[in-house]
């Protein structure tokens, strides 16, 4: 029966250890060596089998120490006339065996057992424990050879002072690294700010003995000594929650009520790139300035590495929304002496009206109204400008207006229940949407989003009422046209053939909505 895959590396480890044993036995004829080698081999195999998946590579160090057992005897063979050669080789052999045994025990305790109860031990702590085990093996071998370990440090105060002064910064950084791993102020992958300079914000990519490495928002690779981080006030933008708050400031004229501005801003940034619904964004009145009322916009995002784009697109949405509402962002007031220049020619009002008339005339739904009524609709309607990615209408919302595309492009989508949204159409200049809600008062049946900067003509219910009062026979024509559009929408969303026309119901809804 084939050997199970997880046990195969363990057999390779055992084979390598036995090979080292045989080599050492050929160099040293001592049966006691078997009793010293067997515990090291058994500990190594048990540690390898007990290590969690993906951590077996840690067993390479005790294996290297075990395979190094013959080295002291090979070194002794280079000096056959030395009387101390065999004794030194024996001490070397015992050092490698003891060091390998202690390394295996550390893997069993600090990795195999610890990581089954708690999170994986940081590498820096594991390295400290392994170095301590090697130092313990050195001290044990020195003690066995008759050397008092304490005597090695006697009279070495000057050497100790020199080494301590030379390694002051290195030891400080190493101790600070241990403190960072113990306290967990940040981890690999976190976004931190490590001083008062906002340009020094970066993502942690590595924490080692001496330093912490981060990549800033400018894609600069920065290495920060751990000692410097230990003394700094660190801001962690990723902990304890994965989102962070962004702050924007908008100033509006004193004549506009603050609560109206807050409603416009909140509706504008809803669905903007990176802006979370939970925690919900908020707007508060922050200050009264010389320019006007300052509003503090607070939003949350998990796209911290793209925070500039999150802020910029939210500002775009706010500008377009305020412009549609007729609210102009005031500029700073200064006393400036200027030389007047001829103003650029403004668009003639009649030219703008003719442009809207041309757009409305091209709409097949409005063709039966005739030129006089279309011109009245154009004169009483308003133009709206939307930025890229803005939602003009949302499925399910209430509405009493329809839109005609003057320039730009929009995408129409809809969904049924919990099913994914279906893309119904892409509308360009000359197309229209929203007519069902304007004519019947029903909730919006689709969501319309701009694909580029788009200018629309918005026609309201009250504007359209006059046309129907003068031409009541238009109700039947409009009802049939609306029913055909509804049938095509239902077929596109559900993937089924359109149902039989029920235009009579629409006639009734239109008459009731306009009180005809």
N, C-alpha and C positions, 0 to 999 in steps of 0.2 A: 504494500500500500504506500503511495507517495507521501512524503513528509508534508505536513500542513505548511502553507506559505509563511505564517507568522513565526513558526519555529525554526525555519531554515536559517535566518541570520544568527539565531542563538547557537545552532550547531556549528556554524562557521566560527563564532566567537570561541566556543569550546575547543574546536580543532586548532585554532591559532594558539590558544593558551596551552594546550597539551604539547604542541610543537615547541613552544618556548620552554616548557618543563623538560622535555627530552633533551633539548640542546644544553640546558643548564646541568642536567644529570650527567651528561657526557663529560662536562668540564669539572664537575664536582661529584665525587663519589661519597655521597652522604645521604643515607636513607631518611634522615630527619627532614630533609628538604621537602619530601612529599607531604609531610604534615603541615608545612608552611605554605605550600603552593595550592593545595586542594581547597582550603577556605577561600583564597583569593579567586580561584576559578569559579567555584560554586556561587560566591557572592556576585561576581560579574554576570553570570548567566541568569541568576534570579532577578538582578536589577534590570537587565535587558528585557526580560519577559514581563516585568511588572510596570515598566515605563508606559505612559499613555501613548497612543498612536501619534506619530509625528515627532516624538521626543527621543526615540531610540538612538539618534545620532549622538546624544550626550554620553553614551557608553564608550565612545571612542577613546576618551582620555584614560579611564582605568584599563582599557585593553592595551593602549600604547605602553603604559607603565608595566603591565604584566609581560608584554613582549620584550621589554627592555631588561628582563632579569638576567639573560646571558651576557649583557654588555660588560659588567664588572669583571667577569672571568676572562673575556676577550681582552680587556685592557690589561689584566694581570699577566697574560701570556706575552705581552709586549715587553715586560720587565721580568724575565725568569730569574734573575739573580737577586731581586729585591726580597729581603726576608719578610717585609710587611705586606707583600702582594696578596697572599692567600687571605689574610685577615681583612684587608681592605676590600677584597672581592666579596667576602662573606657579608660584610656590613653593607656594601652596595646592593647585593642581592636582597637582603632583608629590607632595605629602604624601599626598593621598588615594589616588593610584595606588600609591605605594610601600606605604602601610599596607594596602591591599587585597591587593596581591601577597604581603606577608609573612603576612597572616592566612590566605590560601589555602594557603601553604606549611606553616603550622602545622597546618592541618587535614589536609594530606596526610601529614605526618610523625607528629604526635602523636595523630591519630585513625585515619585510614585504615590506615597501616602498623602503628602500635602495637597497635591493638585486634585485628589479625589474628594477632599473636604472643602477646599477653598480655591480661589482663583490662582492661576499659574504664578509661581514665584518669579519676581523680576530677575533678569539675567545678572544684574550687578550684585544682588544678594547671593545668588548661587555661585558666582565667581569668588566672592569673599569667603564663603564656606569652603570651597574647594582649595583655595590658597591656604586657609587655616589648617585644613587636613594635611596638606603637604608639609606645612611648617611643623605640625605635630609629629609627623613621621620623622622629620629631620631631628627634632629634639629627642624623640625616643631612641633613635639610633645612636645619637651622641651620648645619651645617658648609658646605653648598653655598652658602648666602647670605653666607658670610664671617664668621659669628659663631662664635667659639671657645666650644664648649659649657662648657668648664671655667671660663670667665670668668663664667658665670651664677651660679656658686656661690661665687665669690670675694667676700669681705666680707659674706657672708650668715650668718655664724656665729650672730648673735643671733636672726635669723629662724628658722634651723634649730633652735636650742635651744628657742625658744618652740613651734614646731610639734611637735617631738619630745616636749616635756612634755605638750602638749595631747592628742596622739594616743598617749600611752604605753599606755593600757589597750587601745585599739583595735588598735594594732600588735601588742601582746602576744597578744591573742585571735586575730588573723589568723595569727601565727606558730604558735601552739598548734594552730590548725585545720590548718595544713600538716603539723604533726607527727602529728596524729591520722590524717590520710589516709595518711601515709607508713608509720606503724607498724601501722595497722589493729587497735587494741585492741578496737574494736567497729565495727559497721556498722549501717546502717538495718535495723530489724527485730529487733535483738538486745535482750535484757533485761539491764539493767545496774543495779548499785547504786553510786552515786557518792559516798557518804560512809558514816559509821558508823550513820546512822539507817536502820533497816529500812523506815521509811515512804517513804524516798527510793529506791524501786526502780521502774523504769519501762522502757517499750519505746521505743527510739530511732526517731523518725519523720523527723528531718531533721538534717543536719550542714552548716552553712554557714560563711561567713568568720568571723563573730563568735561564734556560739553553737551549742550542740547542743540540740535540742528533744526532750523525752520526754513520754510519757503514763504516769502512775503507775497502780498498781493501784486507786487511788481515782478513776480517770478525771480526774485533775488534769493540766492542761497546764503543764509546767515548762520554762523556758528557762534553760540553764546556760551561762555564759560559757566559752569554750574554755580560757581561761587558768586557770580554776578546775579544770576537768577535767584539765589537764596536770599539776597539782600533787596530784591526789587519787589514792588507791588504788582503782582501779575493779575491781569484781567483775562478770565477764561470765557470766551463767547460761546462755547459748546456745552458747558456744564453749568448747572445741573440738568438743564433741559436742552434739547438739540436746536431750539430756535433762539434767535436773538432779536432785540428790538431795534428798529431804525427810526430816526426822527427827521421829519421834514417840517419846514416852516413856510406858511403861505400868508401873505398880507392882502387884505381886501379893503375896499372903501368903508368909511364909517356909516354911510347911508344904507349899507346892506346889513340886515339882521344877522348876527353871528350864527344862530341856530339854522338859518337857511343855508349858510355857507357850509356848515358842518354836514348837513344832509347831502348836499351836492358832492362834497369831497368824499364822503364815505361811499356813496353810490358809484363814484368815478373809479376809485381804486379797487372796488370789488372785482375779483377775477384778474387783476393785473399780475404780470409775471412775478412769481416768488412771494406774493402777498398771501399769508395764511388766513383762512376763515376762523381758525381756532389756534391760539388766542385771537380774538377779534380786534381789528384796528379801531382806533378811537381818535377823536378830534376834540381839543379843548381850546378855549380862548386863552392865549398865553400872555398877551401884553397889548397896551394901547400905545402906538408909536406915532412919530410924526407923519409917516406914510399912511397909516391906517391901523386896522385891527389885525394883530398877528395871531394866526391860528397854528397850534402845535399838532401836527399829524403824527400819530404813533402807530406803526405797523410792525408785524412780526414776520420773520422769514427764516427758512432753513438753508437758503442759498447764500450763505455768508461769503463764499468765494466769489459770488457774482453780485455783491451788494451794490456796486456802482450801477449795474444794469437795473437792479430792483428799484433803486431810488430814482433813476432817470426815467424809467417807464411810468412809475407812479406820478412823477411830476408832469409828464406828458399828458396823462389821463386827466389830472387836475386842471391843467391849462385849457384843454379842449372843453371840459365840462363847464368851467367858469365862462368861457367864451360863448358857449351855447346859451347859457343863462343870462347873457348880457352883462356879466360882472367883469370889469376891467381891473387887472392887477395894477395898483397905483405905483408910480415911480417916485423916487426921492425928489423933494422940492428944493430947488436952489435958485438964488437970484443970479441969473445969467444974462448978460447983454449979448444979443445976437443980431446979426445982419439978416433981415428977412429975405427969403428967396421965393420965387414964384412957386406956389404949391403944385404938386403933380396933379394932372387932371384926374378927377374922381370919376368913377363909373356913373354914367347917366342913369337916373332912376328908371326911365323908360326902357333903356337898354336891358337892365336887369329884369324888368317885367317881361320884355319880349323873350328873353332867354327862358324864363319860366313858362311862358305861353308855349314856346316851341317844345319844351320838354313835356308839358301836359298834353299837348295835341297829339304827340306820338304815342300816348298811352291808349291802347285799344279800349280799355274799360270806360274811359271818359269821352270817347269819340262821339257818342250820341248826344252829348250835352250841347254841341254847337259852339261856334266861335265866341259869341257874347258871354255865355256862361263860363267857358274855359278861361277867358280873359279875367273875369271877375274872380274865379278861383285863384289864378296866378297873382292877382293884385293883393288878395287878402291872405295868401299863404306866406310862410316864412322859410328862409334857407337855413340849413343847419350844417355845420362843418364837424366832421368826426376824424379822429386820428386812427392810425393803423391798429388793428386788434381790439377796437372798442365794440361793445355790444350795444346795438341800437334798440332792439326790442328783445325780450326774453319770453320763451314759451311759458304760458301760464299766467303772465302778468296782465293786469287790466290795461286797456288802452282805447282811445277814441280817435286816433289819427292814423293816416296812411302816409307813405313816403314814396317819392319818385326820385330816382337816381339821376342827378345832374352830371356828376363826374366821379370817377373812381370805380371800385368794385366791392361787392358785399357777398357773403356766403350765407345761404339759408340752410338750416338744419333743424331736425325735429326728432323726438323720441316718443315711444309708447311705453308707459310703465317704467320698469327697471331695465328695459332693453337699451343697448348702446345707441347714441345719437346717430342719425342717418343724414348724410349730406344730400339735400334735395336739389339745390341749384346754386349757380353763381350768376349774380345779376350785375350788369354793367349799365352804362348811361342809357336812359330811355325805358328801363324796367321799373317796376313798382312792387311794393309789398305792404302788408298791414291793412289791406282794404277790408278784410272780414271784421276786424274789431271796430273800424270806423263806421261801418254800415250796420252792424248788428249789436255792438257793445259786448260781444263775446270775448273771453280771454284770448291772448295771443296764442296762435296755434303753432308757431315756429320761433326759433331764435335766429336773429340776423346779426352777423358780425362783420365788421369792415376788414377787407384784405389790404387796403392801402388808404391813404388820405382820401376821404370821400365827402362830397357835397350833396346834400339831399334837399328836396322840397317837401315840407311837412304840411299836409292838408288836414284840418281839424273838422270835427263833426259839425260845429256851428257854421263853418264856411260852406260845407256841403249841403246843409239843410235848405238854403235858399234855392239851390239848383233843383232839388227834388220837389220843393213846393211849387216851382214854376213848371216843372215837367214831371208830374206824377207817373206818367206812363214809363218812365225810365226804371221804375222799381223792378218790373218783370225782366227787362234786359239785364240789369245788374244782378238780379237773383240767379239767372241762368249762368252768367259768366262766373259768379262766385262759386256756384255748385261745381262747375267743371274744374276750377282750380282746386277745390277741396277733394274731389275725386282723385285727381292726379297726386295730391299730397298723400292721401290714404294709401294709394297703391304703392307709392315709393317707400313709405315708412313700413308698412306691413308686408309688402311683397305679394299682394293679392290683386286681382282685377278690381277696378272701381265698381262701386255699388250703383244701383239704379238712381237716376237723378231724383232729388226731392226738393226741387226748386220752390214748390209752393210754400214749404216751411220757411225758406229764406225770405220769400215775399212778405210773409207775415211778420218775421223778425225785423225786417228793414222798416216796414210801415209803423210797427209799434215803437221802434227805437227813435224814429224821427217824428213820431206823433202825427203821422199822415192820415 
